[in-house]
Amino acid sequence: MFAGGSARLLVTNDGEVPLELTVEPWADTYQIQRQQTCVVVTHSPADRSWSGTQRGDEPFQIVHRRDSVTVWANGQCFHLTDTAGHVIDAADRQCPAQDAVS
């Protein structure tokens, strides 16, 4: 069981063309298709703190541009899922087992 905290951020592409999603600080880039929603999941250490934020103790920071979104996942790792919780791609930065994430 994962001892730290978990945070989720839904990113939806309501546009007409694919949207580029970059997850930092790993610089991993994905394409979100039209009408698709991806969930960025990140995990904090055991003390449940979120490092790397510009304002306080926050799990995410987002930068949106016309054709792309950059998400800073301020946990120890991240992975992407669909809204049903199924893993998208092989993005797994040494996160805990999927069934430990709730």
LUMTOR-114139 format. One record per residue: residue in one letter; x, y, z of N, C-alpha, C in turn. Coordinates in Angstrom, 2 decimals. Example, Ala and Ser with C-alpha at 12.3 -4.5 7.8 and 13.67 -1.06 7.14 Angstrom:
BEGIN
{"A", {13.19, -5.69, 7.80}, {12.30, -4.50, 7.80}, {13.20, -3.30, 7.80}} {"S", {12.85, -2.25, 7.08}, {13.67, -1.06, 7.14}, {12.90, 0.03, 7.87}} 
//
This chain:
BEGIN
{"M", {0.85, -1.18, 0.00}, {0.00, 0.00, 0.00}, {0.89, 1.24, 0.00}} {"F", {0.52, 2.25, -0.74}, {1.29, 3.47, -0.87}, {1.07, 4.35, 0.36}} {"A", {2.16, 4.78, 1.01}, {2.06, 5.51, 2.27}, {1.79, 7.00, 2.09}} {"G", {2.12, 7.56, 0.93}, {1.93, 8.99, 0.71}, {0.54, 9.30, 0.20}} {"G", {0.36, 10.53, -0.25}, {-0.92, 10.95, -0.80}, {-0.93, 10.83, -2.31}} {"S", {-2.13, 10.81, -2.88}, {-2.30, 10.76, -4.34}, {-3.13, 11.96, -4.77}} {"A", {-2.85, 12.45, -5.96}, {-3.64, 13.55, -6.53}, {-3.90, 13.24, -7.99}} {"R", {-5.08, 13.64, -8.46}, {-5.47, 13.42, -9.85}, {-5.87, 14.74, -10.49}} {"L", {-5.52, 14.86, -11.77}, {-5.90, 16.04, -12.54}, {-6.46, 15.58, -13.87}} {"L", {-7.72, 15.91, -14.16}, {-8.33, 15.56, -15.44}, {-7.98, 16.62, -16.47}} {"V", {-7.52, 16.18, -17.64}, {-7.20, 17.07, -18.75}, {-8.02, 16.61, -19.93}} {"T", {-8.94, 17.46, -20.39}, {-9.86, 17.12, -21.48}, {-9.56, 17.97, -22.70}} {"N", {-9.58, 17.35, -23.87}, {-9.41, 18.07, -25.12}, {-10.78, 18.31, -25.73}} {"D", {-11.29, 19.53, -25.59}, {-12.56, 19.91, -26.19}, {-12.36, 20.56, -27.55}} {"G", {-11.12, 20.58, -28.04}, {-10.81, 21.21, -29.31}, {-11.12, 20.32, -30.50}} {"E", {-10.77, 20.81, -31.67}, {-11.03, 20.10, -32.93}, {-9.83, 19.30, -33.41}} {"V", {-8.67, 19.52, -32.82}, {-7.44, 18.83, -33.23}, {-6.78, 18.23, -31.99}} {"P", {-5.88, 17.25, -32.17}, {-5.18, 16.68, -31.01}, {-4.48, 17.77, -30.20}} {"L", {-4.42, 17.56, -28.90}, {-3.79, 18.49, -27.96}, {-2.55, 17.82, -27.40}} {"E", {-1.45, 18.53, -27.42}, {-0.21, 17.99, -26.86}, {-0.22, 18.18, -25.35}} {"L", {0.04, 17.10, -24.62}, {0.15, 17.13, -23.16}, {1.58, 16.77, -22.80}} {"T", {2.26, 17.66, -22.11}, {3.61, 17.40, -21.63}, {3.57, 17.36, -20.11}} {"V", {4.15, 16.30, -19.53}, {4.21, 16.17, -18.09}, {5.64, 16.41, -17.66}} {"E", {5.83, 17.43, -16.84}, {7.14, 17.82, -16.34}, {7.25, 17.40, -14.87}} {"P", {8.42, 17.24, -14.35}, {9.72, 17.57, -14.90}, {10.35, 16.47, -15.76}} {"W", {9.55, 15.49, -16.19}, {10.08, 14.38, -16.97}, {10.10, 14.65, -18.46}} {"A", {9.43, 15.70, -18.92}, {9.35, 16.07, -20.34}, {8.72, 14.97, -21.19}} {"D", {7.83, 14.18, -20.62}, {7.11, 13.16, -21.37}, {5.94, 13.83, -22.09}} {"T", {5.80, 13.54, -23.39}, {4.79, 14.20, -24.21}, {3.84, 13.17, -24.79}} {"Y", {2.54, 13.51, -24.78}, {1.46, 12.64, -25.26}, {0.52, 13.47, -26.11}} {"Q", {-0.28, 12.81, -26.92}, {-1.32, 13.45, -27.70}, {-2.68, 13.06, -27.12}} {"I", {-3.48, 14.06, -26.77}, {-4.85, 13.81, -26.33}, {-5.74, 14.06, -27.54}} {"Q", {-6.45, 13.05, -27.98}, {-7.31, 13.17, -29.15}, {-8.55, 13.99, -28.82}} {"R", {-9.27, 14.42, -29.85}, {-10.50, 15.19, -29.68}, {-11.46, 14.45, -28.76}} {"Q", {-12.05, 15.16, -27.83}, {-13.04, 14.66, -26.88}, {-12.50, 13.59, -25.94}} {"Q", {-11.18, 13.43, -25.86}, {-10.57, 12.46, -24.95}, {-10.20, 13.16, -23.65}} {"T", {-10.32, 12.44, -22.53}, {-9.88, 12.93, -21.24}, {-8.81, 12.01, -20.70}} {"C", {-7.70, 12.59, -20.28}, {-6.63, 11.86, -19.62}, {-6.59, 12.32, -18.17}} {"V", {-6.17, 11.42, -17.30}, {-6.02, 11.75, -15.89}, {-4.55, 11.63, -15.55}} {"V", {-3.96, 12.73, -15.08}, {-2.58, 12.72, -14.62}, {-2.63, 12.41, -13.13}} {"V", {-1.97, 11.32, -12.73}, {-1.95, 10.89, -11.33}, {-0.53, 11.04, -10.81}} {"T", {-0.38, 11.67, -9.66}, {0.93, 11.81, -9.04}, {0.82, 11.43, -7.56}} {"H", {1.96, 11.10, -6.97}, {1.98, 10.62, -5.59}, {3.01, 11.39, -4.78}} {"S", {2.64, 11.75, -3.57}, {3.55, 12.46, -2.67}, {4.34, 11.45, -1.84}} {"P", {5.42, 11.90, -1.22}, {6.13, 11.02, -0.30}, {5.28, 10.75, 0.95}} {"A", {5.80, 9.93, 1.83}, {5.06, 9.52, 3.03}, {4.57, 10.69, 3.87}} {"D", {5.29, 11.82, 3.86}, {4.86, 12.98, 4.66}, {3.74, 13.77, 3.98}} {"R", {3.31, 13.32, 2.80}, {2.22, 13.91, 2.03}, {2.47, 15.36, 1.61}} {"S", {3.73, 15.71, 1.42}, {4.06, 17.06, 0.94}, {4.21, 17.02, -0.58}} {"W", {4.00, 18.18, -1.21}, {4.16, 18.31, -2.65}, {5.27, 19.32, -2.88}} {"S", {6.40, 18.87, -3.35}, {7.53, 19.78, -3.58}, {7.46, 20.38, -4.98}} {"G", {8.20, 21.43, -5.20}, {8.34, 22.00, -6.53}, {7.32, 23.03, -6.93}} {"T", {6.37, 23.36, -6.08}, {5.35, 24.32, -6.47}, {5.83, 25.75, -6.25}} {"Q", {5.26, 26.65, -7.05}, {5.59, 28.07, -6.89}, {4.78, 28.71, -5.78}} {"R", {3.58, 28.20, -5.51}, {2.72, 28.75, -4.47}, {2.31, 27.66, -3.51}} {"G", {2.89, 27.64, -2.37}, {2.45, 26.72, -1.34}, {2.73, 25.26, -1.64}} {"D", {1.85, 24.42, -1.17}, {2.02, 22.98, -1.18}, {0.96, 22.36, -2.09}} {"E", {1.16, 22.44, -3.42}, {0.16, 22.02, -4.39}, {0.68, 20.87, -5.25}} {"P", {-0.18, 19.90, -5.60}, {0.28, 18.75, -6.38}, {0.53, 19.04, -7.85}} {"F", {-0.13, 20.07, -8.43}, {0.01, 20.34, -9.86}, {0.19, 21.83, -10.13}} {"Q", {0.85, 22.10, -11.23}, {0.90, 23.44, -11.80}, {0.67, 23.26, -13.29}} {"I", {-0.15, 24.11, -13.91}, {-0.55, 23.93, -15.30}, {-0.25, 25.18, -16.10}} {"V", {0.29, 24.95, -17.31}, {0.49, 26.03, -18.27}, {-0.26, 25.63, -19.53}} {"H", {-1.21, 26.48, -19.96}, {-2.01, 26.18, -21.14}, {-1.64, 27.13, -22.27}} {"R", {-1.45, 26.56, -23.44}, {-1.23, 27.33, -24.66}, {-2.29, 26.90, -25.67}} {"R", {-2.37, 27.55, -26.78}, {-3.42, 27.28, -27.77}, {-3.50, 25.81, -28.17}} {"D", {-2.37, 25.17, -28.39}, {-2.38, 23.79, -28.88}, {-1.68, 22.80, -27.96}} {"S", {-1.39, 23.23, -26.73}, {-0.70, 22.32, -25.80}, {-0.97, 22.70, -24.35}} {"V", {-0.77, 21.71, -23.48}, {-0.89, 21.89, -22.05}, {0.35, 21.26, -21.41}} {"T", {0.97, 21.98, -20.49}, {2.07, 21.42, -19.72}, {1.61, 21.30, -18.28}} {"V", {1.73, 20.10, -17.73}, {1.36, 19.83, -16.35}, {2.63, 19.50, -15.58}} {"W", {2.90, 20.27, -14.54}, {3.99, 19.96, -13.61}, {3.38, 19.09, -12.52}} {"A", {3.75, 17.81, -12.51}, {3.28, 16.89, -11.48}, {4.31, 16.92, -10.35}} {"N", {3.94, 17.50, -9.24}, {4.90, 17.78, -8.17}, {5.03, 16.67, -7.14}} {"G", {4.73, 15.44, -7.55}, {4.94, 14.29, -6.68}, {6.24, 13.59, -7.04}} {"Q", {6.41, 12.41, -6.49}, {7.62, 11.64, -6.74}, {7.57, 10.92, -8.08}} {"C", {6.39, 10.77, -8.65}, {6.21, 10.03, -9.88}, {4.90, 10.45, -10.51}} {"F", {4.59, 9.89, -11.68}, {3.29, 10.13, -12.29}, {2.95, 8.96, -13.21}} {"H", {1.68, 8.84, -13.52}, {1.23, 7.97, -14.61}, {-0.07, 8.55, -15.15}} {"L", {-0.42, 8.15, -16.37}, {-1.64, 8.61, -17.01}, {-2.64, 7.48, -17.05}} {"T", {-3.93, 7.83, -16.84}, {-5.00, 6.86, -16.99}, {-6.12, 7.50, -17.80}} {"D", {-7.08, 6.67, -18.23}, {-8.32, 7.22, -18.75}, {-9.25, 7.44, -17.56}} {"T", {-10.46, 7.89, -17.81}, {-11.36, 8.21, -16.69}, {-11.83, 6.96, -15.95}} {"A", {-11.69, 5.78, -16.55}, {-12.05, 4.53, -15.89}, {-10.89, 3.95, -15.08}} {"G", {-9.72, 4.60, -15.15}, {-8.57, 4.14, -14.38}, {-7.62, 3.23, -15.13}} {"H", {-7.85, 3.00, -16.43}, {-6.95, 2.17, -17.22}, {-5.72, 2.96, -17.62}} {"V", {-4.55, 2.37, -17.44}, {-3.29, 3.04, -17.73}, {-3.19, 3.37, -19.21}} {"I", {-2.74, 4.58, -19.52}, {-2.51, 5.03, -20.88}, {-1.01, 5.01, -21.13}} {"D", {-0.61, 4.37, -22.23}, {0.79, 4.33, -22.64}, {1.61, 3.61, -21.59}} {"A", {2.89, 3.72, -21.69}, {3.78, 3.07, -20.74}, {4.32, 4.06, -19.72}} {"A", {3.63, 5.20, -19.58}, {4.10, 6.23, -18.65}, {3.95, 5.74, -17.22}} {"D", {5.02, 5.35, -16.62}, {4.98, 4.91, -15.23}, {6.33, 5.24, -14.63}} {"R", {6.38, 6.28, -13.90}, {7.64, 6.75, -13.30}, {7.81, 6.14, -11.92}} {"Q", {7.92, 4.80, -11.86}, {8.13, 4.06, -10.63}, {7.05, 4.38, -9.60}} {"C", {5.80, 4.44, -10.06}, {4.66, 4.64, -9.19}, {4.29, 3.32, -8.53}} {"P", {3.50, 3.38, -7.47}, {3.04, 2.14, -6.84}, {2.14, 1.37, -7.78}} {"A", {1.85, 0.14, -7.45}, {0.98, -0.69, -8.27}, {-0.35, 0.00, -8.49}} {"Q", {-0.94, -0.18, -9.65}, {-2.18, 0.49, -10.02}, {-3.31, 0.23, -9.04}} {"D", {-3.41, -0.98, -8.49}, {-4.51, -1.26, -7.58}, {-4.33, -0.61, -6.23}} {"A", {-3.15, -0.06, -5.94}, {-2.92, 0.65, -4.68}, {-3.33, 2.10, -4.79}} {"V", {-3.66, 2.55, -5.99}, {-4.05, 3.93, -6.22}, {-5.56, 4.01, -6.20}} {"S", {-6.09, 4.86, -5.32}, {-7.54, 4.99, -5.29}, {-7.93, 6.44, -5.16}} 
//
